[in-house]
Amino acid sequence: MPGPSNDTEPSMSTDPLVLAARRLIDLGPDGFSGPDADDFVAEVGRRHPARETHLKATAEAISQRLPGVSPDEVAAGVYENFIWTHFVCKLLMTVTPAAAVDFTLKRLDISELSRTLDASGTAILSGFHYTGYPLVALGLAVSPVAPLISKARVDVLDKGSERLGDQVVYLSDRSAALQFIRGLKQGRPAWLMVDVVLPSVRVVKTRFLGRGMDVVAGMGKIAKLSGRPCIPLFWELTGHGAKLITGSPILAAERSEEEFTQDFVTSQAAFIAQRPTQWLEWYSVLDDAPRLRAEVKRGNDELWARLAQALQ
C-alpha cells in the first residue's frame, strides 16, 4: 500500500511547478513573455522557500534609501522581477540556448552602446544586477561587442552556448584581473558587475542613495592599469526586449579607486531611484546580507531540484 503523499516532493506528473515549467518550455522564445510566463512566475514565486525573507529584507532596504515610496509595493515588484530573471530566463536559456540567443539578437537593442564604444574606444561595461541580467550578458556575448564576461561560478550563461568560447572569465581564477587588463589593452570590452559582494572579497566603501554601501573592489584598478574607462550600463528588460542605455564614460586616470568607484555607484543610484523594481539586489545593502543571500540561494536550489524534472 502506498504511503501518505509528500507535498514537498510531489510526483513528476502532478507537481504544479513542473507542469508550469513544461508549458513554458514548450513555448520556446515566446515563453519570455505572455500569460504562460506570468503564470509560471506566480507559481514559482508562491513556492519559493525564501519568499517572505526576500520581500521583508527588500522592503527594509528600500525604506532606508527611498523615502516617499511604498517599500512593500516596490519589494513586490522587485521579487517578481527576481523570479522572472532567475527562473524564466535561466530555464529557457538552459533548455533552448539557441532560441535564447535568437531572442537576444532580435530584441536587445545595443545601438546606443555600439555608438558609445565607437566614440570612446573599448571600455569596461558595468551595471548593477537588473532584471534579466543573464539574458543581457548572453546578448552582449554573441553580439559584435563580444566582451569578456565575468562570472562567479559556472552557470547557464556558459553552459548553454558553445558560441561563448573563451569569453567567460571566472573571478575565482587568480589571473582574472590580468585577463581583463590584457583583453582591454587588445581592444576587447569587459563586462564586470560589482554590486554583489561575496565572502572574502575586497570591497570599496561608497555612498548609495544617502547611506553606505560596499561594492567589489578592483574595477578602478583594472581601468587604471588598462588605460580604459568604465561605461555605466542601464536597461529595463521585459519579455518584449530592451534597449541598453549608456552613461558618461568614467575615467580612472589621476583618480583614486574610491573616487572612480563612487562615480560609478552614483550613476547606478540615479537610475535605481527612478526604476527601483529593476534592481534585484536591494537586500545586499543590509548588514545581514550574507545570511540573506545564503537563504535565498538555498531556496533557489530547492526549486531548481524540482524544476529539473521538467527537463527529463
C-alpha positions in Angstrom: 0.0 0.0 0.0 1.5 3.4 -0.9 2.4 5.7 2.0 1.0 9.2 2.6 1.7 11.8 -0.1 4.6 14.2 0.4 3.5 17.7 -0.6 7.1 18.9 -0.5 8.2 16.5 -3.3 5.1 15.9 -5.5 5.4 13.4 -8.3 6.6 14.4 -11.7 3.1 14.1 -13.2 1.3 16.2 -10.6 3.7 18.8 -9.4 2.2 22.1 -10.5 5.6 23.7 -10.7 6.9 21.1 -13.1 3.7 21.3 -15.2 4.0 25.0 -15.4 7.7 24.7 -16.4 6.8 22.3 -19.2 4.2 24.6 -20.6 6.8 27.4 -20.6 9.5 25.3 -22.2 7.1 24.3 -25.0 6.7 28.0 -26.0 10.4 28.4 -26.7 11.4 32.1 -27.0 7.8 33.1 -26.7 8.0 31.9 -23.1 9.9 35.0 -22.1 6.6 37.0 -22.0 2.8 36.5 -22.0 0.3 34.7 -19.8 2.2 31.5 -19.5 5.3 33.3 -18.3 3.2 35.3 -15.8 1.6 32.1 -14.6 5.0 30.5 -14.1 6.4 33.5 -12.3 3.3 33.4 -9.9 3.7 29.7 -9.3 7.4 29.8 -8.6 7.0 33.0 -6.5 4.4 31.4 -4.3 6.6 28.3 -3.7 10.0 29.9 -3.2 11.1 28.9 0.4 12.7 32.3 0.9 9.8 34.4 -0.4 9.0 36.1 2.9 12.6 36.7 3.7 13.3 38.3 0.3 10.2 40.5 0.5 10.8 41.7 4.0 14.5 42.3 3.5 14.0 44.2 0.3 11.3 46.3 1.8 13.6 47.1 4.7 16.4 48.2 2.4 14.1 50.3 0.3 12.6 52.0 3.3 16.1 53.2 4.4 17.0 54.6 0.9 13.9 55.7 -0.9 11.6 57.9 1.2 8.2 58.7 -0.3 7.6 55.2 -1.9 5.7 52.2 -0.6 8.5 49.8 0.4 6.1 46.8 0.3 4.8 47.6 -3.2 8.3 48.2 -4.6 9.6 45.0 -2.9 6.8 43.0 -4.5 7.8 44.3 -7.9 11.5 43.5 -7.2 10.5 40.0 -6.1 8.5 39.4 -9.3 11.5 40.5 -11.4 13.8 38.4 -9.3 11.7 35.3 -10.1 11.4 36.1 -13.8 15.2 36.6 -14.0 16.3 33.5 -12.0 13.7 31.1 -13.3 12.1 32.1 -16.6 15.3 33.5 -18.1 17.6 30.8 -16.8 15.2 27.9 -17.5 14.7 28.9 -21.2 18.4 29.7 -21.6 19.2 26.2 -20.3 16.7 24.3 -22.3 16.7 26.2 -25.6 20.0 28.1 -25.7 19.8 28.7 -29.5 16.3 30.2 -29.1 17.6 32.4 -26.3 20.4 33.7 -28.5 18.0 34.4 -31.3 15.7 36.2 -28.9 18.5 38.5 -27.7 19.8 39.2 -31.2 16.3 40.3 -32.3 15.1 42.1 -29.1 18.1 43.5 -27.4 18.9 46.9 -28.8 22.6 47.7 -28.3 22.8 50.5 -30.9 23.5 53.2 -28.3 26.2 51.1 -26.7 27.8 50.5 -30.1 27.9 54.2 -30.8 29.4 55.0 -27.4 32.1 52.4 -27.9 32.8 53.8 -31.4 33.3 57.2 -29.8 35.2 56.3 -26.7 37.0 53.1 -27.7 37.0 49.8 -25.8 35.8 50.0 -22.2 34.7 48.3 -19.1 30.9 47.7 -19.3 29.3 47.7 -15.9 25.8 47.9 -14.4 24.1 46.5 -11.3 22.1 43.3 -11.3 19.0 44.5 -13.1 16.1 42.4 -14.3 17.2 39.8 -16.8 20.9 40.3 -16.4 21.9 36.8 -17.6 19.9 37.4 -20.8 21.6 40.8 -21.4 25.0 39.2 -20.8 24.2 36.5 -23.3 23.0 39.0 -25.8 26.2 41.1 -25.5 28.4 38.0 -25.6 27.0 36.9 -29.0 26.8 40.4 -30.4 29.6 42.2 -32.3 30.6 43.8 -29.0 31.6 40.4 -27.7 33.0 41.4 -24.3 34.8 39.2 -21.8 32.2 38.2 -19.3 33.0 38.0 -15.6 31.4 35.0 -13.7 31.5 34.0 -10.1 30.7 30.3 -11.0 29.7 28.0 -13.8 26.1 28.9 -14.8 23.7 28.7 -17.7 25.5 31.5 -19.5 28.5 29.4 -20.3 26.8 26.0 -20.1 24.1 27.0 -22.5 26.0 28.1 -25.6 29.2 26.8 -27.2 29.4 30.1 -29.0 30.9 31.8 -25.9 34.2 30.0 -26.3 36.9 31.8 -24.3 34.7 34.8 -23.4 33.9 33.8 -19.8 36.4 34.8 -17.1 35.9 33.2 -13.7 36.6 35.6 -10.8 38.0 32.7 -8.7 40.8 32.5 -11.2 43.9 34.2 -9.8 44.6 35.6 -13.3 41.1 37.1 -13.8 42.2 40.7 -13.4 45.2 40.2 -15.8 42.8 38.6 -18.3 40.6 41.7 -18.2 43.5 44.1 -18.4 45.1 42.2 -21.3 41.7 42.0 -23.2 41.0 45.7 -22.7 44.5 46.6 -24.0 43.9 44.5 -27.0 40.6 46.3 -27.8 38.1 43.9 -26.2 35.5 45.2 -23.8 35.0 43.6 -20.4 31.6 43.0 -18.6 32.0 43.4 -14.8 29.4 43.6 -12.1 30.4 44.8 -8.6 27.2 45.1 -6.6 27.2 41.5 -5.2 29.8 41.1 -2.6 30.8 37.5 -1.9 32.7 36.5 1.3 36.4 37.1 1.5 36.3 39.7 -1.4 38.0 43.1 -1.1 35.5 45.9 -1.1 35.3 49.7 -1.7 33.1 51.7 0.6 30.8 54.0 -1.2 27.6 56.1 -0.7 24.4 54.8 -2.3 21.2 56.8 -2.0 22.4 58.6 1.1 23.9 55.7 3.0 26.9 53.5 2.9 27.3 50.6 0.5 30.2 48.1 0.0 30.9 47.1 -3.6 33.5 44.7 -5.0 36.9 46.4 -5.4 39.2 46.1 -8.4 37.3 47.7 -11.2 39.1 51.0 -10.7 42.5 49.3 -10.7 41.6 47.4 -13.9 40.6 50.7 -15.5 43.7 52.4 -14.5 46.1 49.6 -15.5 44.4 49.1 -18.8 44.0 52.8 -19.5 40.4 52.3 -20.4 37.2 53.9 -19.0 34.1 52.4 -17.5 30.9 52.9 -19.4 27.9 52.6 -17.0 25.1 50.4 -18.4 21.4 50.5 -17.7 18.3 48.7 -19.0 14.7 47.9 -18.2 14.2 44.4 -19.6 10.8 42.8 -20.1 9.8 39.8 -22.1 9.4 42.1 -25.1 13.0 43.2 -25.2 15.1 46.1 -24.0 17.4 48.9 -25.1 20.8 49.3 -23.4 21.4 52.8 -22.2 24.9 54.1 -21.5 26.1 56.7 -19.1 29.0 59.1 -19.5 32.4 57.2 -19.5 34.1 57.3 -16.1 37.9 57.8 -16.4 40.4 56.4 -13.9 43.5 58.5 -14.7 44.8 60.5 -11.8 42.0 59.4 -9.5 41.8 57.0 -6.6 39.9 53.7 -6.8 37.5 55.1 -4.3 36.6 58.2 -6.4 36.3 56.1 -9.5 34.0 53.6 -7.9 31.9 56.2 -6.2 31.2 57.9 -9.6 30.1 54.5 -10.9 27.8 53.8 -7.9 26.3 57.3 -8.2 25.4 56.7 -11.8 23.6 53.5 -10.8 21.9 55.1 -7.9 20.3 57.8 -10.2 18.8 55.0 -12.4 17.6 52.9 -9.5 15.9 55.9 -7.8 13.7 56.2 -10.9 13.2 52.4 -11.5 13.6 50.8 -8.1 11.9 47.5 -9.1 14.6 46.8 -11.7 17.5 46.3 -9.1 17.3 42.7 -7.8 19.9 43.1 -5.0 18.4 45.6 -2.6 19.0 43.4 0.4 22.7 43.5 -0.3 23.0 46.9 1.4 21.8 45.4 4.8 24.2 44.3 7.4 22.7 40.8 7.3 23.3 40.4 3.6 25.5 37.3 3.7 22.9 35.3 5.7 20.0 36.6 3.5 21.9 35.7 0.3 22.6 32.2 1.6 18.9 31.7 2.5 17.8 32.9 -0.9 20.3 30.7 -2.7 19.1 27.6 -0.7 15.6 28.4 -1.8 16.7 28.7 -5.5 18.5 25.4 -5.2 15.4 23.7 -3.8 13.2 24.9 -6.6 15.7 24.0 -9.3 15.9 20.5 -7.9 12.1 20.2 -8.6 12.3 22.1 -11.9 14.9 19.6 -13.1 12.1 17.1 -13.5 10.7 19.2 -16.3 13.9 18.8 -18.3 13.7 15.0 -18.4 
